[in-house]
């Protein structure tokens, strides 16, 4: 079953694979996404990277945020299947996004012994605990690592400053659509570590207010409000900007995930409040259609 954060983490790997090679201290070379066609075995782990160094190798990155008694066995199975399919050695990396029951048992080695005690299989893999790493690693790394900064070794008190730093980098991006997807990935991954209400408030302040669209709409509201009073204009501009930007973000993300929305979907979304729109954005990675997303 796909995990809610699967789309976000796959996007990060595919967006900037060389960022991940540097982060994992692996040889750098031209990379490509490989379609392994292992859907009969697994629905989730069907893509890996081929790194065209000399000699070439494969990279499989598995993200995990909760307990799974078969996790190591599954990574081992994928490694064998990918190695056979690519005819290349494959590096496997387990990225743990947050602490969970049993995570301490995941030590980077899976072993199987026979009835006599003899070692039959010995599979080493790379293991990364994101919450143990300082946020600077992700803030100063490539764009493919940036959304992990808020789920690194950061307290709630430090989080607003980290999110501000993430947004400052995204605001300087020369690719607005890519920056928007990275903001969405940041929102989704933060939900793994922090309470939903806390994330929504923080992201609405740091993401929506920092966007150029939102700022322009605030200014429009201020200009209209000069005749009615500055304070009233500010309130109207802020409300208009937040709703409009949330709606814009939902449609941009939804089109990539769910396809072009119908006229009915457009009408229904227009009727949603800011809070409802933000909830839809959060659920967008968990559904397969617009109808499922909008279902009560």
N, C-alpha and C positions, 0 to 999 in steps of 0.2 A: 504494500500500500504506500503510495507517495506521501512523503512527509510535508507539512505545510511550508517548510523552508526550502524544499528541494529546488524549486524554480529559481529562487534567489541565489543559492549556492552554485548551481550549475551555471547561472549567468556570470557569476564572478570568475569562475574557472575559464569559461569560454571567452569572456571579455579580454582578459589579460593573462594568458597562460604563463608567459615568461615571468610575470610578477610572482607567481606561485613557485616556479622553479628556483628563483632567487631565495624566496622565503624558506623553502625546504632544503636549500643548499645542495641542489642537484645541478648537473651539467646543463648549461644554457645552449640552446640551439633552436632553429626554426621548428615551430610546432604546428600540428594539425589535429582537429577533432576526428576521431575514428569511429565510424558506425560499426559496432561489432556484431549487431544482429543476434543478440543473445536473449531475445524476448521470450523464448520458450523456457528459459531458466529464470530470468528476473526481469521485472518491469522497470526497475529503478536504475540498476547499474549497467546501462546499455551504451555508454559512451566513455571513452578514455582519450588521453592525449598520446600522440606519437611524437616523440622528440627526436628530430633528425640530426643528432650529433654523430660523431664517428667513434664508436659504433652507435647506432640508434637504440632507443629504448622506449618503453611505454610507461605512462603514469596514470594510476587510478587513485582518485581522492574520494574518500567516503566521509561524509559529515554525519555526526550523530549528536542528538540532544537528549536522549532518554535511554533507559535500560533496554537491553535486547540480549537474552541469554545465548543467542546464536550468532552474535555479532562477529566475533573472531572467526568462527567457522565459515560464515558467509564471505568475509573478506578473503579468506584463504581460497574458498571455492572460486570467487571471481578472479583471483590472481592466476589460478591454474587455467581457467577458461580463456582469459585474455592472453596469457602467455602462449597457449596453443593456437589461438586464432591469429595473433599477430606474428607468431614465430620470432618474438623478441622477448628479452627479459623485461618484466613489468615491475615497477616500484609501486608498492601500495602504501598509502598514507591514511591514517584515521585521524580526523579532525574532530575533537570533542568540543562542542560549543558551550557547554555548561556542565557543572557537576551533577551527577545523578547516582542513584544506588548502584554499586558495583563498578563504578568507573576506575577505582583504584586497582582492580584486578586486571585492567587492560594495560599490560606492561610492554607491549610491542613485540610479543613473541607468542605464537600459537603452536603447541606441541601435542602430538598424539603418540601414545605408547601402546605397544602390544601387550598381550596377556602375560608375557614373560618380563615385562618392564622395559623391553628394548625400545628405543626411540625410533618410531616409524616415519613420522613427519615432523619437521622442524621449520616453521614458517616465521621469519622475522618481518615486521612491518614498522613503518614510522608512525609514531603517535604524538599528536600535538594537543596540549590542553590550552585552549585560547584564553581562559580566565586566569591563567598563571602568567601571561605575557603582558608587558607594559604597553599601553595604547600607542606610544610613540612608534613602535614597530610598524603599526598599521597606518598611522597618520603620516609617517614619513616614507612609507613604501609606495608601491604602485596603486593605481586606481582599483585594481582587482582585489586589493586587501582592505581598502578604506572602510567599508561597512562593518568590518569586524572590530574596529576601534572601540565602539561603545560596549561590546561584550567582552573586552579584555579585562585586565586587572584594574577596574575602575569602580569607585564607590558611587552611590547615588548622589552624594554631594559634588563629586567631580564630574558627573555625567554631563551637565549642561555645557561646561567648558569644552568637553571632548566633542559633543555634538556640534557646537559652534565651529570648532576647528574643522570638522568634517564638511560642514556646509560652506565654509570659506573656500576650501579646496574645490568643491563642486561648483561654486559660483564662478570660479576662474576657468572652468572647463570650456573648451572650444566646441564641445558637442553637447548641446542642451538635452537632447533626447537620452543620451547615455547618462548624463548627470541625473536626470529624473529617475531612471531605472536604478541607479546607485542609491538615491535617496529612499526609494521604495524598499530596496534590499536592506538598507540600514534600519528602516522602520520594522520590517519583518523580523530581523535578527534581534533587535532590542526587545521584542516581545517574548523572546525565549528567556530573558534574564530579569526583566523588570515588570511590575504590575501594569496591566493594560491601561488603566486610567493614567498612571504616571507617564507612560510612553506617549499616549495621545496628547496630553497637555504639553509635554516637552517638545514633541515633534510639531505640534500645531504652532508653537511659538517659534521654534528654531528652523523649521522647514518652510512652512507657509509664509511666515513673515519675511523671510530672507529672499523669497523668489521675486523676480522682477515683475511678474504679472500681479502678484499680490500688492506690491508697493505701488504699482500704477493705479490699481483699483482703489487703494486707500486715498491716493491723491485725488482721484476722480470724485470720491465721496466727500473729501475735504472741500474741493472746489464747489461742488453743489451745495455743500452745507454752509458756505459762507453767508448765504442769505438767511439761513435758519439758526446759525450759531455754530461756532467752531467745534464745540464739544459734541453736539449732536451729529455734525458731519463726520467727525472722527469715528464715532461709534458705528455710523452707517457704513462708512468706507471699510472699516475693519471687518464687519459682518459680511458685507458683499464680497470682499476680497477672499476671505477664508472659504466661503461656500463655493465661489467660482473656481478657485484654485484646486480645492478638493475634488470638484466635479471634473475639472480638466485632467487631474492626475489619474482619477478612476478610469476615464475614457482612454487615456494613453496606455495605461497598463492593461486594461481590459481588451483593447484591440489586439495587443500582442499575444495575450493569453487565450482569449475567448472568441476572437473574430470581430467583425463589424457589427455594432449593435443595431437592432431593428428600431423602427420609429416608435414602437411601443416602449422599448427599453429606454430610449431617449426621453420620452415623456415621463416615465416612472422615475428616472434618475433626477430629472428637473424638480420633482416634488420632494426630494429627500433633503433633510436638514444637514447641517455640517456634521453633526455627531453621527448621523446615519451614513453619510458618505464616507467618513473615516472608518466606520465599521466595515463597509463594503470593500474599501481598499485593503483592509487587513485580511478579509476573507477571500480576496481575489485569487490567491495562490492555492486555495483549498477546494475550489469548485472547477467544473468542466464546461459550464455554459452560463450565459447571461441569465437564463431562466432560473437556474439553480442559485445563482448569486443573489437574485432579487426575491427569491422565495422567502416568505416569513417563517 
